[in-house]
Amino acid sequence: MINIQMAKNSETDRIILGVDPGTTIMGFGLIAVEGKRKEMRFIQMNELLLSKYKDPYIKLKLIFERTVELIETYKPDEMAIEAPFFGSNVQSMLKLGRAQGVAMAAALSREIPVTEYLPKKIKMAITGNGNASKEQVAKMLQSLLNLESLPKNLDATDGLAAAVCHYYNGSKDHTKPSYGSWKSFVTQNQDRIK
């Protein structure tokens, strides 16, 4: 775990939790936005290793519990999550979608607004290239946030990248609607309610 600073202080405007969902490894990172210039400050990044668990439902339970634990510990104001990419393996897509849904449900259960970003959008926000490699994204984050070292697995930096992308996008959703609760969903979707 890379953890260098306390989460909130008197200068903190808001905290953003970024999540890279997965059923083998879930990466996450947290940043604070603070000061008059609304600058980013690195709080933490880490990963939840799930490969040792064979039961897919246990993995989903652990993703939910870890996300809730992060919310209760760091009190984020918003969550940014990487949207599933469209691949040819339907089973992998289903597993990834479930992992993402469970992380989103954990945030929504604590009234934390969730915003999804496509992988290319995240890479573009961090590196200026939507086709950048994980290594390029990690190196750019290291430079932007003055990180001393990078984790062995880059899933943690992918989660951190989602948070930084959200910061750069002014916390506005650029792919799908953002909902902080069922009430906000209903308010924003009157045309879908019968």
Secondary structure as a PSIPRED ss2 file (coil, helix, strand):
# PSIPRED VFORMAT (PSIPRED V4.0)

   1 M C   1.000  0.000  0.000
   2 I E   0.000  0.000  1.000
   3 N E   0.000  0.000  1.000
   4 I C   1.000  0.000  0.000
   5 Q C   1.000  0.000  0.000
   6 M C   1.000  0.000  0.000
   7 A C   1.000  0.000  0.000
   8 K C   1.000  0.000  0.000
   9 N C   1.000  0.000  0.000
  10 S C   1.000  0.000  0.000
  11 E C   1.000  0.000  0.000
  12 T E   0.000  0.000  1.000
  13 D E   0.000  0.000  1.000
  14 R E   0.000  0.000  1.000
  15 I E   0.000  0.000  1.000
  16 I E   0.000  0.000  1.000
  17 L E   0.000  0.000  1.000
  18 G E   0.000  0.000  1.000
  19 V E   0.000  0.000  1.000
  20 D E   0.000  0.000  1.000
  21 P C   1.000  0.000  0.000
  22 G C   1.000  0.000  0.000
  23 T C   1.000  0.000  0.000
  24 T C   1.000  0.000  0.000
  25 I E   0.000  0.000  1.000
  26 M E   0.000  0.000  1.000
  27 G E   0.000  0.000  1.000
  28 F E   0.000  0.000  1.000
  29 G E   0.000  0.000  1.000
  30 L E   0.000  0.000  1.000
  31 I E   0.000  0.000  1.000
  32 A E   0.000  0.000  1.000
  33 V E   0.000  0.000  1.000
  34 E E   0.000  0.000  1.000
  35 G C   1.000  0.000  0.000
  36 K C   1.000  0.000  0.000
  37 R C   1.000  0.000  0.000
  38 K C   1.000  0.000  0.000
  39 E E   0.000  0.000  1.000
  40 M E   0.000  0.000  1.000
  41 R E   0.000  0.000  1.000
  42 F E   0.000  0.000  1.000
  43 I E   0.000  0.000  1.000
  44 Q E   0.000  0.000  1.000
  45 M E   0.000  0.000  1.000
  46 N E   0.000  0.000  1.000
  47 E E   0.000  0.000  1.000
  48 L E   0.000  0.000  1.000
  49 L E   0.000  0.000  1.000
  50 L C   1.000  0.000  0.000
  51 S C   1.000  0.000  0.000
  52 K C   1.000  0.000  0.000
  53 Y C   1.000  0.000  0.000
  54 K C   1.000  0.000  0.000
  55 D C   1.000  0.000  0.000
  56 P H   0.000  1.000  0.000
  57 Y H   0.000  1.000  0.000
  58 I H   0.000  1.000  0.000
  59 K H   0.000  1.000  0.000
  60 L H   0.000  1.000  0.000
  61 K H   0.000  1.000  0.000
  62 L H   0.000  1.000  0.000
  63 I H   0.000  1.000  0.000
  64 F H   0.000  1.000  0.000
  65 E H   0.000  1.000  0.000
  66 R H   0.000  1.000  0.000
  67 T H   0.000  1.000  0.000
  68 V H   0.000  1.000  0.000
  69 E H   0.000  1.000  0.000
  70 L H   0.000  1.000  0.000
  71 I H   0.000  1.000  0.000
  72 E H   0.000  1.000  0.000
  73 T H   0.000  1.000  0.000
  74 Y H   0.000  1.000  0.000
  75 K C   1.000  0.000  0.000
  76 P C   1.000  0.000  0.000
  77 D C   1.000  0.000  0.000
  78 E E   0.000  0.000  1.000
  79 M E   0.000  0.000  1.000
  80 A E   0.000  0.000  1.000
  81 I E   0.000  0.000  1.000
  82 E E   0.000  0.000  1.000
  83 A C   1.000  0.000  0.000
  84 P C   1.000  0.000  0.000
  85 F C   1.000  0.000  0.000
  86 F C   1.000  0.000  0.000
  87 G C   1.000  0.000  0.000
  88 S C   1.000  0.000  0.000
  89 N C   1.000  0.000  0.000
  90 V H   0.000  1.000  0.000
  91 Q H   0.000  1.000  0.000
  92 S H   0.000  1.000  0.000
  93 M H   0.000  1.000  0.000
  94 L H   0.000  1.000  0.000
  95 K H   0.000  1.000  0.000
  96 L H   0.000  1.000  0.000
  97 G H   0.000  1.000  0.000
  98 R H   0.000  1.000  0.000
  99 A H   0.000  1.000  0.000
 100 Q H   0.000  1.000  0.000
 101 G H   0.000  1.000  0.000
 102 V H   0.000  1.000  0.000
 103 A H   0.000  1.000  0.000
 104 M H   0.000  1.000  0.000
 105 A H   0.000  1.000  0.000
 106 A H   0.000  1.000  0.000
 107 A H   0.000  1.000  0.000
 108 L H   0.000  1.000  0.000
 109 S H   0.000  1.000  0.000
 110 R C   1.000  0.000  0.000
 111 E C   1.000  0.000  0.000
 112 I C   1.000  0.000  0.000
 113 P C   1.000  0.000  0.000
 114 V E   0.000  0.000  1.000
 115 T E   0.000  0.000  1.000
 116 E E   0.000  0.000  1.000
 117 Y E   0.000  0.000  1.000
 118 L C   1.000  0.000  0.000
 119 P H   0.000  1.000  0.000
 120 K H   0.000  1.000  0.000
 121 K H   0.000  1.000  0.000
 122 I H   0.000  1.000  0.000
 123 K H   0.000  1.000  0.000
 124 M H   0.000  1.000  0.000
 125 A H   0.000  1.000  0.000
 126 I H   0.000  1.000  0.000
 127 T H   0.000  1.000  0.000
 128 G C   1.000  0.000  0.000
 129 N C   1.000  0.000  0.000
 130 G C   1.000  0.000  0.000
 131 N C   1.000  0.000  0.000
 132 A C   1.000  0.000  0.000
 133 S C   1.000  0.000  0.000
 134 K H   0.000  1.000  0.000
 135 E H   0.000  1.000  0.000
 136 Q H   0.000  1.000  0.000
 137 V H   0.000  1.000  0.000
 138 A H   0.000  1.000  0.000
 139 K H   0.000  1.000  0.000
 140 M H   0.000  1.000  0.000
 141 L H   0.000  1.000  0.000
 142 Q H   0.000  1.000  0.000
 143 S H   0.000  1.000  0.000
 144 L H   0.000  1.000  0.000
 145 L C   1.000  0.000  0.000
 146 N C   1.000  0.000  0.000
 147 L C   1.000  0.000  0.000
 148 E C   1.000  0.000  0.000
 149 S C   1.000  0.000  0.000
 150 L C   1.000  0.000  0.000
 151 P C   1.000  0.000  0.000
 152 K C   1.000  0.000  0.000
 153 N C   1.000  0.000  0.000
 154 L C   1.000  0.000  0.000
 155 D H   0.000  1.000  0.000
 156 A H   0.000  1.000  0.000
 157 T H   0.000  1.000  0.000
 158 D H   0.000  1.000  0.000
 159 G H   0.000  1.000  0.000
 160 L H   0.000  1.000  0.000
 161 A H   0.000  1.000  0.000
 162 A H   0.000  1.000  0.000
 163 A H   0.000  1.000  0.000
 164 V H   0.000  1.000  0.000
 165 C H   0.000  1.000  0.000
 166 H H   0.000  1.000  0.000
 167 Y H   0.000  1.000  0.000
 168 Y H   0.000  1.000  0.000
 169 N C   1.000  0.000  0.000
 170 G C   1.000  0.000  0.000
 171 S C   1.000  0.000  0.000
 172 K C   1.000  0.000  0.000
 173 D C   1.000  0.000  0.000
 174 H C   1.000  0.000  0.000
 175 T C   1.000  0.000  0.000
 176 K C   1.000  0.000  0.000
 177 P C   1.000  0.000  0.000
 178 S C   1.000  0.000  0.000
 179 Y E   0.000  0.000  1.000
 180 G C   1.000  0.000  0.000
 181 S C   1.000  0.000  0.000
 182 W H   0.000  1.000  0.000
 183 K H   0.000  1.000  0.000
 184 S H   0.000  1.000  0.000
 185 F H   0.000  1.000  0.000
 186 V H   0.000  1.000  0.000
 187 T H   0.000  1.000  0.000
 188 Q H   0.000  1.000  0.000
 189 N C   1.000  0.000  0.000
 190 Q H   0.000  1.000  0.000
 191 D H   0.000  1.000  0.000
 192 R H   0.000  1.000  0.000
 193 I C   1.000  0.000  0.000
 194 K C   1.000  0.000  0.000
